[in-house]
Amino acid sequence: MDQVLGLKCLLCGKEYLPDQVDYVCPDHGDEGILDVCYDYTRIARRLTPDTLRHSSDTSMWRYRALLPVEPGSEIPPLAVGWTPLYPAPRLAADLGLNQLWVKDDGRQPTASFKDRASAVAVVKAKEKGVSVITTASTGNAAAALSGLCASVGQANVIFVPATAPQAKIAQLLAFGSTVMLVQGTYDDAFELCLKAEKEYGWYNRNTGYNPYMSEGKKTAAFEICEQLGWQAPDAIFVSVGDGCIIGGLHKGLKDLKTLGWIDRMPRLIGVQAEGSNYLTEAWEKGEDVLTKPPIAAHTLADSISAGLPRDRVKAMAAVRETQGAYLSVPDEEILEAIPALARGCGVFAEPAGAAAYAGLAKAVRTGLVSPRDRLVVLNTGSGLKDIASAMKAVQRVHTEPYTLPPDLDALKELVTKWNR
């Protein structure tokens, strides 16, 4: 791992060698989030846009030289990353935009963006020789860790709120995880997971705590820019709960800018549900996220429901340092975005993923983006993760199935009604 220089505390600036600390800066307790620092000169000798152009690796590991893993470490066999970036001309036209793309991370092995971080977690746990990995999650991070662990036979313990969608819990059980359904919120599950990790010595995959998780998530930024021929978009819209995804995208973009592979930083636009808008509030009011107290989070977009975003320091820096913005949208607009996105470009998103598109629509209405901007919307999870919300969404746009007997005359009668 000679490409990694060390770990730097984002609160006090103290630097550590990679083997000095496991997760956080000890001077700040569980809040001392660290950032991974790289030797970009060394990396540039190993990896260039040209070498990538000739690479046969169609996964996130094509960027291995920019990831904090040992050269000989075993990589999980599931194909994580290199998800499609679809042009979306009809969606663009509907919004009065010229160029729009949708990055579909619902195509990951466990159907969410969180596979990127979990792949790194599995590798790092193996490097440390830890027998059990643990995480707290509203569902997607848990399913991602569960699936990646199953692919290599790694034991894991998952903490999720008992209210998590059944589809997500079903994934965990199918993959063979030890599942703890916590009678409380995501924040309650997170705190219990931290206590368990310290008590039993398990490897902690939690975002906003384990600095290596951002490194897995940053690979989406690499892919977006490479898929656009290293011409960075003007802005990227991403839903935000805990803040690790937007923080990871920011880290990836900074890597590319430092290496000279892109000539400017896209604006990062974080989209939150109105009922879980901690970072949007802090952004609009100029509040310090280190002292701002938790809020009571309530939204049907469970993947972005967080009363206290754990990666809030990186998440706020991502927006401030790119001249981006935070905005929030109501659950009703999130639901409406599910069929709009599906019908406009064929991407079926869960509520959290659709929130990014709802945010783009709001940004167009409020003039936050220009029709000339080159824009990317990141879908973070498949609509199959939350069928109950998907059914609510299609009912809102008055789409219902027809019930009829196996009779051609009955079909003809329906077709006649359509044509009236």
LOVEX-809674 format. One line per field, with one value per residue (C-alpha): x, y, z; residue number from 1. Coordinates in Angstrom, 3 decimals. Each point is the difference from the previous one (the first is absolute). Last residue first. Layout:
BEGIN
east = (X/...)
north = (Y/...)
up = (Z/...)
pos = (NUM/...)
! end
This chain:
BEGIN
east = (-62.291/2.992/0.731/-3.643/0.141/3.160/-1.836/-2.940/2.353/1.708/-3.345/-0.794/3.353/-0.716/2.399/-2.002/0.972/1.809/1.669/3.081/-0.002/1.889/-1.578/3.232/-0.267/-0.805/3.351/1.843/-1.918/0.886/3.673/-0.103/-1.242/2.512/2.985/3.308/-1.396/0.298/3.727/2.449/2.341/-1.229/2.514/-1.232/2.586/-0.159/1.669/-1.201/-1.487/-3.529/1.510/-0.119/-1.115/-2.751/-2.711/-2.075/3.071/1.380/-3.384/0.064/3.578/-1.025/-2.805/2.635/2.227/-3.019/-0.566/3.019/-1.231/-3.535/1.141/0.878/-1.128/2.098/-1.735/0.834/-3.088/-2.453/2.076/1.145/-3.516/-1.372/2.286/0.042/-3.627/0.892/2.855/-2.316/-2.493/2.788/0.819/3.234/3.105/2.880/3.723/2.331/3.142/2.865/2.343/1.706/-3.234/-1.908/2.600/1.083/-3.506/0.025/3.523/-0.969/-3.448/1.273/-2.162/-3.120/-1.959/-3.737/0.588/-2.567/1.682/-0.480/-3.466/-1.466/-3.441/1.182/0.174/3.186/-0.174/2.931/3.446/1.751/2.148/3.402/2.227/-2.255/0.676/-3.023/-0.005/-3.801/-0.596/2.782/-0.797/-3.660/0.906/2.366/-2.634/-2.764/-1.627/-3.699/0.531/1.784/3.534/1.754/3.695/1.173/3.709/1.388/2.423/3.699/2.135/2.741/-0.434/2.813/2.514/0.981/-1.112/-3.297/-0.626/0.683/-2.149/-2.847/0.330/-0.021/-3.088/-1.814/0.867/-1.387/-3.196/-0.266/0.929/-2.571/-2.093/-3.118/0.703/-1.443/2.337/-0.094/3.252/0.835/1.914/1.089/3.709/1.420/2.178/-1.632/-3.442/0.269/3.352/-1.534/-2.961/2.164/2.503/-2.842/-1.559/3.380/-0.333/-2.285/2.773/2.271/-2.796/-0.198/3.695/-0.434/-2.039/-2.134/-2.200/-0.992/-0.176/2.042/1.292/2.238/-1.026/2.057/-2.752/-0.780/1.225/-1.940/-3.091/0.031/0.316/-2.827/-2.241/0.625/-0.798/-3.183/-1.246/0.815/-1.915/-3.006/-1.356/-0.881/3.184/-0.331/3.335/0.808/2.696/0.592/-0.842/-0.293/-3.718/-0.474/1.618/-1.875/-3.316/0.691/0.304/-3.213/-1.750/0.542/1.818/-2.334/2.001/2.854/3.138/3.078/1.918/2.515/2.445/1.896/1.974/-0.588/1.498/-3.129/-2.129/1.999/-0.711/-3.695/-0.315/2.075/-2.214/-3.183/1.051/1.020/-3.417/-2.174/-0.285/3.501/2.301/3.105/2.016/2.855/1.094/3.251/2.511/3.293/0.854/0.467/-3.183/-1.919/1.441/-1.132/-3.532/-0.288/1.148/-2.765/-2.444/0.787/-0.828/-2.939/-1.720/-1.110/-2.919/-1.430/1.835/2.249/-0.095/-2.480/-1.907/3.123/-1.524/1.783/-2.573/1.197/-1.332/0.889/-2.085/-2.468/-3.609/-1.186/-2.069/2.729/2.635/-2.213/-0.421/3.749/1.132/3.501/0.705/3.060/0.252/1.589/3.749/-0.208/-0.098/0.348/-0.206/3.234/1.250/3.592/2.867/2.759/3.379/0.568/-1.377/-3.142/-0.596/-1.402/1.459/2.231/-3.099/-1.827/-0.943/-1.211/-3.316/-0.940/0.452/3.611/1.223/2.136/1.153/-1.805/1.084/3.638/-0.700/-1.846/3.075/0.997/3.354/2.296/-2.868/-0.514/3.570/-0.397/-3.434/1.350/-3.354/-1.712/-3.009/-2.306/-0.854/-3.155/0.587/-3.649/0.280/2.436/1.560/3.666/-0.078/-0.191/-2.299/0.039/2.842/2.874/3.785/0.129/-0.858/2.546/-1.677/-0.491/-1.537/-2.024/-2.266/-3.503/0.609/2.476/2.548/0.851/3.237/2.187/-2.004/1.492/2.368/-2.921)
north = (6.984/-2.112/-1.331/-1.079/-2.001/-1.745/-1.048/-1.421/-1.811/-1.632/-1.265/-1.335/-1.778/-1.976/-1.126/1.997/3.596/1.999/3.215/1.260/3.462/3.175/3.097/1.994/-0.292/-3.694/-0.471/1.484/-1.896/-3.239/1.011/0.814/-3.487/-1.551/1.307/-1.594/-0.903/3.690/-0.514/2.201/2.993/1.727/2.750/2.893/1.566/3.448/1.826/3.562/1.956/0.041/1.687/-1.341/1.537/1.841/-0.862/-2.186/-1.733/-0.686/-1.424/-2.442/-0.935/-0.670/-2.294/-1.812/-0.445/-1.095/-2.836/-1.806/0.320/-1.035/-3.199/0.456/-1.691/1.371/-0.202/3.520/2.196/-2.652/-1.207/3.483/1.409/-3.170/0.446/3.821/0.203/-1.863/2.407/2.938/-1.282/-0.691/3.696/1.338/1.443/2.041/0.100/1.981/-0.048/2.457/-3.025/0.602/0.776/-3.007/-2.687/1.717/-0.482/-3.708/-0.507/1.452/-1.635/-3.555/-1.287/1.885/0.541/-0.574/-2.201/-1.191/-0.221/-3.730/0.138/2.219/-0.128/2.879/0.906/1.223/1.567/2.417/-0.407/2.974/2.478/0.178/-1.783/0.918/3.692/1.939/2.342/0.146/-1.366/-2.543/-1.196/-0.399/-1.880/-2.192/-1.058/-0.430/-3.289/0.803/2.280/-2.853/0.916/0.856/0.878/1.941/-0.440/2.574/-1.525/0.660/1.182/-1.155/-3.753/-2.570/2.399/-2.415/2.520/0.531/-3.751/-0.527/2.998/-1.484/-3.281/1.694/2.013/-3.131/-1.628/2.915/-0.111/-3.716/0.272/2.618/-2.015/0.789/1.686/-0.474/0.864/2.577/0.514/3.353/1.497/-3.361/-0.884/-0.645/-3.044/-1.801/0.134/-3.650/0.857/2.868/-2.019/-3.012/1.911/1.671/-3.417/-1.181/2.473/-2.428/-2.475/2.702/1.448/-3.379/0.077/2.642/-2.331/2.261/2.123/-3.223/-3.082/-2.997/-0.878/-3.062/-1.949/0.332/-1.323/2.873/2.817/-1.286/-0.598/3.547/1.489/-2.239/1.138/3.627/-0.625/-1.923/2.873/2.459/-2.189/0.330/-2.334/-3.609/-1.392/-3.004/-1.810/-2.194/-2.677/-0.157/-3.032/1.640/-0.826/1.572/3.262/0.143/-0.624/2.928/2.257/-1.232/0.265/3.753/1.122/0.601/-2.272/2.453/-1.753/-1.470/-2.588/-2.586/-1.535/-3.220/-0.059/-2.836/1.873/0.797/-0.057/2.925/2.051/-0.817/0.860/3.156/1.232/-1.063/1.896/3.069/-0.120/-0.588/2.918/-0.929/-0.903/-1.998/-2.995/-2.123/-3.183/-2.027/2.837/-0.854/3.648/-0.440/-2.069/2.813/2.484/-2.091/-0.471/3.700/0.968/-2.070/1.440/3.543/-0.664/-2.285/3.003/1.312/-2.415/-3.067/-2.779/-0.722/3.641/1.002/2.354/2.061/1.621/3.187/2.160/2.501/3.400/2.411/2.845/0.705/1.201/-2.395/-2.220/0.263/-1.268/-2.909/-0.851/0.349/-2.291/-1.205/-3.046/-0.460/-3.734/-1.573/-0.486/-1.165/-3.308/-3.290/-2.547/-1.995/1.753/1.275/-1.842/2.299/-0.331/3.679/1.210/2.115/3.739/0.755/2.194/-2.761/-2.237/2.219/-2.927/-1.462/1.802/-2.577/-0.484/-1.170/-0.389/3.123/1.656/3.296/-0.199/-0.010/3.108/1.836/-0.558/-2.414/-1.223/3.025/2.306/-2.027/0.660/3.738/-0.106/-1.304/-0.285/1.261/-1.841/2.294/-0.488/0.566/0.998/-0.130/-3.368/1.435/3.296/-0.372/-3.677/0.928/-2.605/-3.476/-2.437/2.195/-0.258/-2.522/2.513/2.550/2.882/3.704/2.648/2.575/0.856/-0.751/-1.750/-2.375/-1.185/-3.611/-1.114/0.006/-2.588/-0.976/-2.377/-2.318)
up = (-27.150/-1.026/3.452/0.457/-3.243/1.242/3.149/-1.940/-2.336/2.978/1.321/-3.473/-0.077/3.185/2.701/2.590/0.792/2.658/-1.115/1.830/1.583/-0.858/1.471/0.439/3.776/-0.379/-1.719/2.973/2.667/-1.795/-0.103/3.696/0.846/-2.415/1.932/-0.994/-3.427/-0.852/-0.310/1.880/-0.160/-3.140/-0.748/-2.134/-2.311/-1.587/-2.886/0.487/-2.923/1.428/3.082/3.534/3.301/-1.856/2.534/-2.311/-1.439/3.479/1.014/-2.919/0.894/3.584/-1.129/-2.063/3.065/2.062/-2.483/1.422/3.575/-1.013/-1.774/-3.638/-3.226/-2.877/-3.402/-1.183/0.284/1.073/2.959/0.983/-0.046/1.617/3.055/-0.022/1.100/3.196/0.743/-0.696/2.572/2.499/0.018/-1.540/1.625/-1.336/0.620/-2.198/-2.110/-0.048/-0.194/3.355/1.821/-1.305/0.670/3.235/1.388/-0.782/1.317/3.385/-0.036/-0.303/2.839/-1.017/3.239/-0.372/-3.014/-2.552/-3.395/-0.611/1.585/-2.696/1.658/2.149/3.701/1.699/3.468/-0.031/1.544/1.613/-1.975/1.704/-2.492/-2.923/0.580/-1.256/-3.013/0.017/-3.513/0.148/3.532/-0.911/-3.180/1.995/2.527/-2.590/0.925/-0.249/-2.983/-1.781/-0.955/-3.249/-0.083/-3.039/-0.743/-2.393/-2.449/0.620/-2.899/-2.396/0.324/-0.196/1.542/2.781/2.622/-1.846/-0.180/3.700/0.904/-2.048/1.850/3.395/-0.919/-1.161/3.327/1.994/-2.058/0.729/3.675/0.918/2.467/-1.998/-3.317/-3.484/-2.855/-2.791/-1.902/-1.571/-2.912/-1.344/-0.160/-3.464/0.650/-2.956/1.611/1.086/1.598/1.953/1.223/0.778/2.124/1.903/0.654/1.330/2.871/1.825/0.698/1.378/2.113/1.769/0.879/2.691/2.279/2.183/-2.270/-1.711/2.182/-1.137/3.462/0.317/3.112/3.185/2.267/2.368/-2.228/-2.996/2.135/1.373/-3.475/-1.264/2.842/-0.923/-3.663/0.799/2.145/-2.788/-2.444/2.283/2.660/0.707/-1.517/-2.295/0.443/-2.992/-0.102/-3.742/-2.130/-3.428/-0.064/3.422/-1.021/-3.307/1.751/2.330/-3.039/-1.584/3.377/0.146/3.187/2.985/2.343/-0.397/-1.246/1.712/-2.046/1.212/-2.459/-0.672/-3.269/-2.473/-2.964/-2.045/3.142/1.383/-3.115/0.272/3.694/-0.332/-2.813/1.754/3.123/-1.956/-1.675/3.054/2.412/1.068/2.848/-0.814/1.145/-1.280/1.809/-0.063/-0.234/-1.727/-0.547/-3.755/-0.108/1.688/-2.491/-2.980/1.334/0.803/-3.504/-1.572/2.524/-1.111/-3.642/0.791/1.597/-3.407/0.027/-1.715/1.879/-2.997/-1.233/-2.732/2.333/-0.407/-3.075/-1.033/-1.788/-2.604/-1.000/-2.803/-1.444/2.756/-0.213/2.694/-2.296/-2.637/2.426/1.026/-3.675/-0.687/2.834/-0.878/2.162/2.195/0.585/3.083/0.008/3.613/1.855/-1.866/2.834/0.416/3.141/-0.466/1.667/1.235/-1.707/-0.771/3.375/-0.087/0.406/-3.484/-2.740/-1.419/0.008/-2.491/-2.296/3.296/-0.382/-2.623/-3.741/0.084/-3.591/0.244/-3.231/0.612/3.624/-1.054/-2.094/2.758/2.159/2.760/1.219/-0.241/0.972/3.188/1.174/-0.550/1.622/3.303/1.762/3.167/1.482/1.968/3.664/2.015/3.613/1.116/1.799/2.517/-0.970/1.035/-0.977/-3.716/-1.506/-1.577/0.640/1.113/-0.249/-2.866/-2.732/1.255/1.774/-0.649/2.260/-1.941/2.933/-1.291/-3.329/1.581/-2.561/-0.837/-1.624/-3.088/-1.934/-3.390/1.839/0.804)
pos = (420/419/418/417/416/415/414/413/412/411/410/409/408/407/406/405/404/403/402/401/400/399/398/397/396/395/394/393/392/391/390/389/388/387/386/385/384/383/382/381/380/379/378/377/376/375/374/373/372/371/370/369/368/367/366/365/364/363/362/361/360/359/358/357/356/355/354/353/352/351/350/349/348/347/346/345/344/343/342/341/340/339/338/337/336/335/334/333/332/331/330/329/328/327/326/325/324/323/322/321/320/319/318/317/316/315/314/313/312/311/310/309/308/307/306/305/304/303/302/301/300/299/298/297/296/295/294/293/292/291/290/289/288/287/286/285/284/283/282/281/280/279/278/277/276/275/274/273/272/271/270/269/268/267/266/265/264/263/262/261/260/259/258/257/256/255/254/253/252/251/250/249/248/247/246/245/244/243/242/241/240/239/238/237/236/235/234/233/232/231/230/229/228/227/226/225/224/223/222/221/220/219/218/217/216/215/214/213/212/211/210/209/208/207/206/205/204/203/202/201/200/199/198/197/196/195/194/193/192/191/190/189/188/187/186/185/184/183/182/181/180/179/178/177/176/175/174/173/172/171/170/169/168/167/166/165/164/163/162/161/160/159/158/157/156/155/154/153/152/151/150/149/148/147/146/145/144/143/142/141/140/139/138/137/136/135/134/133/132/131/130/129/128/127/126/125/124/123/122/121/120/119/118/117/116/115/114/113/112/111/110/109/108/107/106/105/104/103/102/101/100/99/98/97/96/95/94/93/92/91/90/89/88/87/86/85/84/83/82/81/80/79/78/77/76/75/74/73/72/71/70/69/68/67/66/65/64/63/62/61/60/59/58/57/56/55/54/53/52/51/50/49/48/47/46/45/44/43/42/41/40/39/38/37/36/35/34/33/32/31/30/29/28/27/26/25/24/23/22/21/20/19/18/17/16/15/14/13/12/11/10/9/8/7/6/5/4/3/2/1)
! end
